[in-house]
Amino acid sequence: MNRATLTLDLQRRLAPVQRRMFGSFVEHLGRCVYGGIYEPGHPTADADGFRADVLALVRELGVTTVRYPGGNFVSSYRWEDGIGPRDTRPARLDLAWHSLETNEFGLDEFMRWAGKAGIEPIMAVNLGTRGVESALDLLEYANHRAGSHFADLRRSNGTEDPHGIRMWCLGNEMDGPWQVGGRSAADYGRIATQTAQAMRRFDPSLELVACGSSNSAMPTFGAWERDVLTEAYDHVDYISLHAYYHQAGDDLASFLASAEDMDRYIDSVTAIADSVGAIRRSTKKIMIAFDEWNVWYQRAEPSVPPAGEHWPTAPRLLEDRYNLADAVVVGGLLISLLRHSDRVTAACQAQLVNVIAPIMTEPGGPAWRQTIFHPFALTARHAGGVVLDGRPRGATATTDRFGVVEAVDAVATWDDQTGTGAVFLVNRSATEPAEVVIDVAGGPVDVTECLTLSDPDPYAYNAADAPDRVCPQPNDRVEHHTDGVVVTVPPVSWTVLRWMTERHEVPA
């Protein structure tokens, strides 16, 4: 059995837990919107056509923000197509995913859905085929109260009060050759700066996200971030990061250690942003919006879009079926994001429903939780207060991609107001269980709950006819010791352990 030790001190604090860390993503892609969050005629559909069963799962998932409407889709999107009477809205060819967009669902529908889901919207603007003028028109429609053309148009469309959207993404993956209207770093830096300056004339308090490189494997990575921020540093608040992970062949060990890559990616972009700030002699810090991340098998059949003369509406695309190993990786990526809470202050798992998603649906039928639903939901629910400074040390695992890594990875949070803490941990060994010693300065501690997500088969998954095949179960292998606890976890597993100190007094 592997062994690891995690030592915690309630006074050693990294940063507050960022509630925007638990964001998601809704793109007009496949069945994410149509047949996902929106399906008029479904037995659970409300008066707006929103699936109530999906809304209930979204609330259970604990999503705090949702980025909309893309993604690649946004780079050729005309936002005006999705407002006003539905019978006058034009159908358009979606060049990003080779589909037909009916525009039955648009900005006002999304904002009504967001209100029912209790989430904060993050809006993306088209800087591919469009630019400053379109972004300003959208901003006026969304956020101005009354007395102007677009504000009054919103009101005539049935939404009296402004939507009040605070956070805006300036395009999407603009260095990608797959992006409609992709740009060089110099061109993108200029249009992002121009758009940001114009939007801030309307409202200086908006939070603006500049596109980082599409992923860390891009030839442009690093130089792109440097060049874009050299142009836009004073006008934006965030730089975006995107990363997707999958198991390559039979290399389960490297896959389970995917958070090693996320850690390095975040650290690299942070260093680049800070170097630009240092050259500019700026005291401002650019934050990171990790606004696309997940497990995604991009070369698998569900991710292949239609082609030729076939332009279907809401085809089944990117409908990955997630297994236990995928869920453990998702739990590990959440650990990475939490321990970078000093700089990663917003993140969006891509996507929410049906498309590489924690929630799946069938038309006219059930909705269910994929395996990756569980670590996200429980982390969003129990991570509160501050992130503590501490990483486990002990037995190691050898991987082809990352070399030797810790077999157990973990992060802990502590909430002064409730007097409770939580440890989120993954056992990244494919074969060995782990005994994890958690020492808390000022202990002893009382464990209030310990749940573990595991299965003898790392490739077990949930389905419509077996929705609870893989779900968290109480872990009774918890023993107390003088200053903490010892918990034993199986290989390929994710665990949350909740605790409180016996001598803690909640501040007045």
Secondary structure by P-SEA (a helix, b strand, c coil): cbbbbbbbbccccccccccccbbbbbcccccccccccccccccccccccccaaaaaaaaaacccbbbcccccccccccccccccccccbbbbbcccccbbbcccccaaaaaaaaaaabbbbbbbbbcccccaaaaaaaaaacccccccaaaaaaaaacccccccccbbbcccccccccccccccaaaaaaaaaaaaaaaaaacccbbbbccccccccccccaaaaaaaaacccccccbbbbbbbbbbcccaaaaaaaaaaaaaaaaaaaaaaaaaaaaaacccbbbbbcccccccccccccccccccccccccccccccccccaaaaaaaaaaaaaaaaacccccbbbccccccccccccccccbbbbbccaaaaaaaaaaccccbbbbbbbbcbbbbbccccccccccbbbbbbccccbbbbbbbcccccbbbbbbbbbccccccccbbbbbbccccccccccccccccccccccccccccccbbbbbcccccbbbbbbbccccccc
